[in-house]
Amino acid sequence: MKITTFFYALQIISALFSILLVLLHSPKGDGIASIGAASQLFSSQKSTEKGLNKVTYFFVGIFVLSSFMLGYILK
């Protein structure tokens, strides 16, 4: 298996998981209430949402690193 094939596969898999995880997030649009401090009054992240954020950041990080590696290898 060539190294470029590995990074292509890693990039595609991480992109698909990133899309899926972003779609699983709850919407946070507050409309005009987001202008002032009223939107932060009753909002708090639950532990499941914090875990979902961490997993999403992990897969996005893999995607970015694989993109850089492919750019470096194919240079």
Order of alpha helices (4+ residues) and beta strands (2+ residues): alpha-alpha
